[in-house]
């Protein structure tokens, strides 16, 4: 599902105009982004949580050339699914 599909679904289910739905999606994504950047994280009960995770510096290998390079430490966005979402996904 792409962002435009999400906007269309929100518009169809809520009765909002596409413009209002797009603005709503933008506000939600911006709030998620800011929550992750600040280190606060965002938790949606039953769905999951979005966090910032620290990765230590490590030695990386270029698969094409087999050249070893140092990869610096960095923060990466991380999603941890909630129990309800995990159960729905794993349901047969």
Secondary structure, DSSP 4 states (H G I P E B T S, - for coil): --HHHHHHHHHHHH---HHHHHHHHHHHHHHHHHHHHTT--EEETTTEEEEEEEE--EEEE-TTT--EEEE--EEEEEEEE-HHHHHHHT--
